[in-house]
Amino acid sequence: MATVERSRSETHEVTNQASPLEDYNVFETDRVLVEALRREGADWAIERAREVGAFAGSARAQRAGREANENPPRLRTHDRFGHRIDEVEFHPAWHELLGAAVGYGLHALPWREAQPGAHVARGGMFMTFSQAEAGVGCPISMTYSAFPALRRQPEVAAEWEPRFASLRYDGERLRPAPDKAGALCGMGMTEKQGGSDVRANTTTATPLNGGGAGAEYELTGHKWFMSAPMCDAFLVLAQAEGGLSCFLMPRFTPDGERNRIHLQRLKDKLGNRSNASSEVEFRAAWTRMLGEEGRGVPTIIEMVNHTRLDCTLGAATGMRAGTARAIHHAQGRAAFGKQLVDQPLMRNVLADLAIESEAATISALRLARAFDEAHAAADDADPGRAGADPPAGDLRRLATPVLKYWLCKRAPGHAGEALECFGGNGYIEESGMPRLYRESPLNGIWEGSGNVQCLDVLRAIVRSPEALEAFFAEVAEAGGAEPRLDAAAAALRDELSDLEAIEARARRVVERMALVLQGSLVVRHADPAVADAFCATRLTDDWGRAYGTLPAGVDFERIIERHAVAA
């Protein structure tokens, strides 16, 4: 009788569901990333990257990522007595993740350890960690990127660098930086009336003691986007008497009082919900000038360059996460009598996602090496030269906006296709795929959207012919190895020989530049099956309009196996 009653109450067993993708090593199981770290000069960091990978793939870190997004930050402008405090409250999961990232040195590694491959090592660990949660990458990235701009003013750098380089996270309470074990840096450039056109900024800077490099100023105005407003200091742009200038604005004045940085509201964003973005008013806020008056853009541009590198790394991270999750789901789910991973059309989709991911990872880490090379060359160069000696600085100058544009453009479509591999399960928040999908457009917007990147490429081509030659020298490293690549590179050279009316077609030109550069890199460094499929599609007119349109003859099994977490 008990058996009959139990059978009446039990409607079904839960079968044919993939297991959660957790408690695995994010770094160790990513063959492409491991190879890239070794190849690009960061072999010494492999064990450290494994440690980051074990944390990022742990059930604990994955849960913290979910909790940080489900419990977004809250703004408290005043305390219960009516005092202005301008504080942002975060869920404990946010502090746990940000503290771990700081502890691994993701915010400062190349500046703490000046050794070859430091930007590659940091880039690989940044990609690994971000697969637990991408939102904490904002303050991590801006702190990492602030060091070059800060060094334009040595006495200010001497005060703040030790704080920014600390491996101790001390961000759960708002206190003056001198009283903390470590500090983080944010940035505020965008204003309501200007957007990317920062020269239209109206925030004004008034000198307190004569003005000039390193002097004290008060800033009055606003920022439409102030990233990571919980940080201890910010790099901001404002109009001084001599023109647009760069300033370091701490949260507290030297006498320990709260600086007059008033948070108006937090942005209600599409994604990146664990992280706070704000609108602020400056009401005679205390600052120090970095660099010369009127040279704000050249001063802050190095920060922008490094955050653009992180946008590229972030886009590649999303593609790897989507590929790994889609393959894992297909391995654990059956339909029409076969595992999804064995269905021919699904294999085509998964392999195509994997090809895009491999090309993105290889190119992003090659770009990180260009940063290592550029910094090394700059250290050895004549102090009068701005930047680095060719070819390192020149390649970085052009490859950064080219790859930032293309990888960020590919990321949203990639995330959408990976989500679709889950069917209806992928549309459910618990799968993690909606969070990945919402995150995917961010890197394309942050630090200049697609049009800004393309115009930057055109400026580099016109003003720095040596940068274009460095670009083609990199492409030529694979010369003669793949006829389709050689043909695509020759066609690109022909197109760039005629710059008349090029601005209107800049996106198409930059797209071709990215594909030719990626083609050279995958031919040299990717798995042969991946390289052949990349050249057969991305470098020819036979490329389909959607993922899963690879031609016959592609070794789907080999490509999928290479990118599967189980491998």
C-alpha positions in Angstrom: 0.0 0.0 0.0 2.9 2.4 0.9 4.4 1.7 -2.5 1.2 2.5 -4.3 0.7 5.8 -2.4 4.3 6.8 -3.1 3.9 6.2 -6.8 0.8 8.4 -6.9 2.5 11.3 -5.2 5.8 11.2 -7.3 5.2 12.8 -10.7 8.7 12.5 -12.1 12.4 12.1 -11.5 14.8 14.9 -12.5 16.9 13.5 -15.3 18.6 14.8 -18.4 19.9 17.9 -16.8 23.5 19.1 -16.9 25.3 19.5 -13.6 26.4 23.0 -12.4 29.7 24.2 -13.8 31.5 24.7 -10.6 34.3 23.3 -8.4 36.7 23.3 -11.3 39.9 25.2 -12.1 39.0 28.0 -14.5 42.6 28.5 -15.6 43.9 24.9 -15.7 41.0 23.7 -17.9 41.5 26.6 -20.4 44.2 25.1 -22.7 44.3 28.2 -24.9 44.9 30.5 -22.0 47.6 28.3 -20.4 49.4 28.1 -23.8 49.1 31.9 -24.2 50.7 32.7 -20.8 53.6 30.4 -21.6 54.1 31.7 -25.1 53.8 35.4 -24.3 56.4 35.5 -21.6 54.5 34.8 -18.3 55.5 31.2 -17.7 56.7 32.2 -14.3 53.1 33.1 -13.3 51.5 29.7 -14.1 51.2 28.5 -10.5 49.8 31.8 -9.4 47.2 31.7 -12.2 46.3 28.1 -11.1 45.6 29.5 -7.7 43.3 32.2 -9.1 41.7 29.6 -11.3 40.9 27.3 -8.3 39.2 30.2 -6.5 37.3 31.5 -9.5 35.8 28.1 -10.3 34.9 27.2 -6.8 31.3 26.8 -5.8 32.0 29.5 -3.2 33.2 32.1 -5.7 30.5 31.3 -8.2 27.9 31.7 -5.5 29.4 35.0 -4.4 29.2 36.3 -8.0 25.5 35.5 -8.1 24.8 37.0 -4.7 26.7 40.2 -5.5 24.4 40.7 -8.6 21.2 39.7 -6.8 22.0 42.3 -4.1 23.2 45.4 -5.9 24.8 48.4 -4.2 22.7 51.0 -2.4 23.4 54.7 -2.1 23.2 56.5 1.2 23.5 60.2 0.7 22.8 61.1 4.4 23.0 59.4 7.8 20.0 59.2 10.0 20.8 62.6 11.6 20.8 64.4 8.3 24.6 64.6 7.8 25.8 64.3 4.2 27.9 61.1 4.0 27.7 60.0 0.3 28.4 56.3 0.9 27.7 53.2 -1.1 26.7 50.0 0.7 27.7 46.6 -0.8 26.7 43.1 -0.1 29.3 41.0 1.7 29.8 38.9 -1.4 31.1 42.0 -3.3 33.7 42.6 -0.5 34.7 39.0 -0.5 35.3 39.0 -4.3 37.0 42.4 -4.4 39.2 41.5 -1.5 40.3 38.3 -3.3 41.1 40.1 -6.5 43.3 42.6 -4.6 44.9 39.8 -2.7 46.0 38.2 -6.0 47.4 41.5 -7.1 45.2 41.9 -10.1 45.0 45.7 -9.5 48.8 46.3 -9.4 50.9 43.3 -10.4 53.0 44.9 -13.2 53.7 47.9 -11.1 54.7 45.8 -8.1 56.8 43.3 -10.1 58.7 44.9 -12.9 59.6 41.7 -14.8 59.1 40.5 -18.4 55.6 39.3 -19.0 54.0 41.0 -16.0 51.1 42.5 -18.1 50.5 39.2 -19.7 50.5 37.4 -16.3 48.1 39.9 -14.9 45.9 39.8 -18.0 45.6 36.0 -17.8 44.7 36.1 -14.1 42.3 38.9 -14.7 40.5 36.8 -17.4 40.5 33.9 -15.0 39.1 35.7 -12.0 36.4 37.5 -14.0 34.7 34.3 -14.7 33.5 34.3 -11.1 32.2 37.9 -11.5 33.1 40.6 -13.9 31.7 43.6 -11.9 34.7 43.7 -9.5 36.9 44.2 -12.6 35.9 47.9 -12.7 37.8 49.2 -9.6 40.5 46.6 -10.2 41.0 47.8 -13.8 41.0 51.5 -13.0 43.5 51.1 -10.2 45.8 49.1 -12.5 45.4 51.7 -15.2 46.0 54.7 -12.9 49.7 54.1 -12.2 51.1 55.5 -15.5 49.1 58.7 -15.2 50.0 59.0 -11.5 53.7 58.9 -12.4 53.4 62.1 -14.4 53.5 63.8 -11.0 56.3 62.0 -8.9 55.5 63.6 -5.6 51.9 62.6 -5.8 52.8 59.1 -7.0 55.2 58.7 -4.0 52.2 59.3 -1.7 49.6 57.3 -3.5 51.4 54.4 -5.2 52.1 52.4 -2.0 48.4 52.6 -1.2 47.2 51.5 -4.6 49.9 48.8 -4.8 48.9 47.2 -1.4 47.7 43.6 -1.5 45.3 44.3 1.4 41.7 45.2 0.7 40.4 47.8 3.2 37.2 48.9 1.5 34.3 47.9 3.8 34.3 51.3 5.6 34.9 54.8 4.2 37.9 56.3 5.9 40.8 58.6 4.9 43.4 56.7 2.8 46.3 57.4 5.2 44.3 55.4 7.8 43.8 52.3 5.6 45.8 49.3 4.7 45.2 49.7 1.0 43.4 51.9 -1.5 41.7 51.8 -4.9 41.3 54.3 -7.7 38.3 55.3 -9.8 37.9 57.6 -12.7 35.5 60.4 -13.8 35.7 61.9 -17.3 32.2 61.9 -18.9 29.9 64.8 -18.5 26.3 65.3 -19.6 27.0 67.6 -22.5 30.1 65.9 -23.9 30.2 62.1 -23.6 33.3 60.9 -25.3 34.0 64.5 -26.4 35.8 65.4 -23.1 37.1 68.7 -24.5 33.4 69.9 -24.1 33.7 69.3 -20.3 32.5 72.3 -18.2 33.8 71.3 -14.8 36.1 74.1 -13.7 39.3 74.0 -11.7 40.4 76.9 -9.5 44.0 77.0 -8.1 44.4 77.4 -4.4 48.2 78.1 -4.2 49.2 79.5 -7.6 48.4 76.5 -9.7 50.5 74.3 -12.0 51.7 70.7 -11.9 51.2 69.2 -8.5 49.4 72.2 -7.1 46.1 72.2 -5.2 42.9 73.1 -7.0 39.2 73.1 -6.2 36.8 71.6 -8.8 33.2 72.6 -9.3 31.0 70.8 -11.7 29.6 67.4 -12.4 30.3 64.0 -13.9 27.6 62.0 -15.7 29.5 58.8 -15.1 31.8 58.4 -12.1 32.9 54.8 -12.1 33.2 52.9 -8.8 32.4 55.8 -6.5 33.4 53.7 -3.5 37.1 54.2 -4.4 39.5 56.2 -2.3 40.6 58.6 -5.1 39.7 59.4 -8.7 41.4 60.7 -11.8 39.2 63.4 -13.3 39.4 66.0 -16.0 38.4 69.7 -15.6 38.9 73.0 -17.3 41.7 75.1 -15.7 42.8 78.5 -17.0 45.3 76.8 -19.3 42.8 74.3 -20.7 41.6 70.8 -19.9 43.7 69.3 -17.2 44.0 66.1 -15.1 43.5 65.9 -11.4 43.7 63.4 -8.5 40.6 63.8 -6.3 40.7 61.9 -3.0 37.6 61.1 -1.0 39.0 63.0 2.0 40.9 66.2 2.2 44.3 66.4 3.8 42.8 67.5 7.1 40.6 64.3 7.2 37.3 65.9 6.2 35.1 64.3 3.6 35.8 65.9 0.2 32.9 67.7 -1.4 32.1 64.9 -3.8 28.3 64.5 -3.7 26.8 61.4 -5.1 23.5 62.3 -6.8 22.3 58.8 -7.7 23.6 55.3 -8.8 22.9 54.3 -12.4 20.3 51.6 -13.0 22.3 49.6 -15.5 21.6 46.8 -18.0 24.3 44.7 -16.5 27.4 45.0 -14.3 24.9 45.2 -11.4 27.2 44.2 -8.6 29.3 47.3 -9.3 28.2 50.9 -8.7 28.3 53.7 -11.3 27.2 57.1 -10.2 26.4 60.7 -11.1 28.2 63.2 -9.0 28.5 66.9 -8.2 31.7 68.5 -7.2 31.3 71.6 -5.0 34.7 73.0 -4.6 36.2 69.5 -4.2 39.9 69.4 -3.3 42.3 68.0 -5.8 46.0 67.9 -7.0 46.9 68.5 -10.6 48.7 65.7 -12.4 51.0 66.8 -15.2 51.0 70.2 -16.8 48.0 72.5 -17.0 46.1 72.1 -20.3 47.6 68.7 -20.9 44.9 66.6 -19.3 44.2 64.3 -22.2 47.9 63.3 -22.8 48.2 62.8 -19.0 45.1 60.5 -18.7 45.5 58.8 -22.0 47.8 56.1 -20.6 45.1 55.2 -18.1 42.6 55.0 -21.0 45.0 52.8 -23.0 45.3 50.3 -20.1 41.6 50.2 -19.4 41.1 49.5 -23.2 43.4 46.6 -22.8 41.1 45.4 -20.0 38.0 45.9 -22.2 39.7 43.6 -24.8 40.6 41.0 -22.1 37.0 41.3 -20.7 35.4 40.6 -24.1 37.6 37.5 -24.5 36.7 36.4 -21.0 33.0 36.5 -21.8 33.6 34.4 -24.9 35.6 31.8 -23.0 32.9 31.6 -20.3 30.1 31.3 -22.8 32.0 28.6 -24.8 32.8 26.6 -21.7 29.3 26.7 -20.3 27.7 25.9 -23.7 29.9 22.8 -24.2 29.4 21.7 -20.6 25.6 21.9 -21.0 25.7 20.1 -24.3 27.7 17.3 -22.8 25.2 16.8 -20.0 22.0 17.1 -22.0 20.4 14.7 -24.5 17.8 15.3 -27.3 16.4 13.1 -30.0 18.3 10.1 -28.9 21.8 11.7 -28.6 23.7 13.9 -26.3 23.5 17.5 -27.6 27.3 17.5 -28.0 26.9 14.7 -30.6 24.2 16.3 -32.7 25.9 17.5 -36.0 24.3 20.9 -36.1 25.0 21.6 -32.4 28.6 20.5 -33.0 28.9 23.1 -35.7 27.6 25.8 -33.3 29.9 24.8 -30.5 32.9 24.6 -32.7 32.2 28.0 -34.1 31.9 29.5 -30.7 35.2 27.9 -29.7 37.0 29.2 -32.7 35.9 32.8 -31.9 36.9 32.3 -28.3 40.3 30.9 -29.1 41.1 33.8 -31.6 39.9 36.3 -29.0 42.1 34.8 -26.2 45.2 34.6 -28.4 44.9 38.1 -29.7 44.1 39.6 -26.3 47.2 38.1 -24.6 49.3 39.1 -27.6 48.1 42.6 -27.0 49.1 42.3 -23.3 52.6 41.4 -24.4 52.7 44.5 -26.6 52.1 46.5 -23.4 55.0 44.6 -21.7 57.2 45.4 -24.7 56.1 49.0 -24.9 56.8 49.6 -21.2 60.2 47.9 -21.4 61.1 50.0 -24.5 60.0 53.2 -22.8 62.2 52.4 -19.8 65.2 52.1 -22.1 64.3 55.0 -24.4 65.4 58.5 -24.5 63.4 60.4 -21.9 62.4 62.9 -24.5 60.5 60.3 -26.6 56.8 60.1 -25.8 55.8 56.4 -25.6 58.1 53.5 -26.6 60.5 52.8 -29.4 59.3 50.8 -32.4 58.0 48.3 -33.0 56.6 47.6 -29.5 54.9 51.0 -28.8 53.8 51.4 -32.4 52.1 48.0 -32.5 50.3 48.7 -29.2 49.2 52.1 -30.6 47.2 50.5 -33.4 46.4 47.0 -32.1 44.7 48.4 -29.0 41.8 50.2 -30.7 41.6 47.5 -33.5 41.1 44.6 -31.1 39.1 46.6 -28.6 36.6 47.4 -31.4 36.4 43.9 -32.8 36.4 41.7 -29.8 33.8 43.9 -28.0 31.7 43.9 -31.2 31.8 40.1 -31.3 31.0 39.5 -27.6 27.3 40.2 -27.4 26.4 37.9 -30.4 28.7 35.2 -29.0 26.9 35.4 -25.6 23.5 35.2 -27.2 24.5 32.1 -29.2 26.0 30.5 -26.2 22.8 31.2 -24.2 20.7 29.7 -27.0 22.6 26.4 -26.7 20.8 26.0 -23.4 17.4 26.4 -24.9 14.9 27.6 -22.4 17.2 26.8 -19.5 19.6 29.5 -20.8 16.8 32.2 -20.5 16.4 31.4 -16.8 18.4 33.6 -14.4 19.8 30.6 -12.4 21.7 29.3 -15.4 24.0 32.3 -15.2 23.6 33.0 -18.9 21.4 36.1 -18.7 24.0 37.7 -16.5 26.7 36.9 -19.0 24.5 38.2 -21.8 23.8 41.5 -20.0 27.4 42.0 -19.3 28.5 41.5 -22.9 27.8 45.0 -24.3 29.7 46.8 -21.5 33.2 46.5 -22.8 32.2 47.9 -26.2 30.9 51.1 -24.5 33.4 51.6 -21.7 36.4 53.7 -22.7 35.0 54.7 -26.0 32.4 52.9 -28.1 32.9 51.4 -31.5 33.0 54.6 -33.5 35.5 56.2 -31.1 37.8 53.2 -31.6 37.6 53.3 -35.3 38.3 57.0 -35.4 41.3 56.4 -33.2 42.6 53.8 -35.6 42.3 56.3 -38.5 44.2 58.9 -36.5 47.0 56.4 -35.8 47.2 55.4 -39.5 47.4 59.1 -40.6 49.7 60.4 -37.8 51.8 57.4 -37.2 52.7 55.6 -40.4 55.2 53.5 -38.4 52.3 52.1 -36.4 50.7 50.7 -39.6 54.1 49.2 -40.6 54.4 47.6 -37.2 50.9 46.2 -37.6 51.7 44.6 -41.0 55.1 43.4 -39.7 53.2 41.5 -37.0 50.8 40.1 -39.7 53.8 39.1 -41.8 55.1 36.8 -39.1 52.7 34.2 -40.6 53.5 35.2 -44.2 53.5 32.3 -46.7 52.0 29.9 -44.2 48.4 30.3 -45.3 47.3 31.5 -48.8 43.9 32.8 -47.5 45.7 34.9 -45.0 48.2 36.2 -47.5 45.4 37.2 -49.8 43.4 39.0 -47.1 46.5 40.9 -45.9 47.3 42.0 -49.5 43.7 43.2 -50.0 43.8 45.1 -46.7 47.1 46.9 -47.8 45.4 47.9 -51.1 42.4 49.3 -49.2 44.6 51.3 -46.8 46.5 52.8 -49.7 43.5 55.0 -50.5 42.4 56.9 -47.5 40.0 59.2 -49.3 36.6 59.2 -47.7 37.7 56.4 -45.4 35.9 57.7 -42.3 32.5 56.6 -43.6 33.8 53.0 -44.1 36.0 52.9 -41.0 34.2 50.1 -39.3 34.6 47.8 -42.3 38.3 48.7 -42.5 38.9 48.1 -38.8 37.0 44.8 -38.9 39.3 43.6 -41.7 42.4 44.8 -39.8 41.2 42.8 -36.8 40.5 39.6 -38.8 43.9 39.8 -40.6 45.7 40.3 -37.3 43.8 37.5 -35.6 44.3 35.3 -38.7 48.1 35.7 -38.4 48.0 34.9 -34.7 45.8 31.8 -35.0 47.8 30.5 -37.9 51.0 30.7 -35.8 49.6 29.7 -32.4 46.1 28.1 -32.5 45.3 24.4 -32.9 45.6 23.6 -36.6 41.9 22.6 -36.8 41.0 26.0 -35.4 43.3 27.9 -37.6 42.0 26.2 -40.8 38.4 26.8 -39.9 39.1 30.5 -39.0 40.8 31.2 -42.3 38.1 29.3 -44.2 35.4 31.5 -42.7 36.6 34.8 -41.3 39.0 35.5 -44.1 36.8 34.5 -47.1 33.5 35.5 -48.6 32.0 32.2 -47.5 31.6 33.3 -43.9 28.0 32.7 -42.7 26.0 35.4 -41.0 25.5 33.4 -37.8 27.5 31.0 -35.6 27.2 27.4 -36.6 27.8 28.0 -40.4 31.2 26.3 -40.6 31.9 24.5 -43.8 32.1 20.7 -44.3 35.4 19.2 -43.4 36.0 21.1 -40.1 37.2 18.8 -37.3 34.3 19.6 -34.9 35.3 16.9 -32.4 38.9 18.1 -32.0 37.9 21.7 -31.6 35.1 21.0 -29.0 37.3 18.6 -27.1 40.1 21.3 -26.9 37.7 23.8 -25.4 35.7 21.6 -23.1 36.2 22.0 -19.3 36.2 18.2 -18.9 39.3 18.1 -21.0 
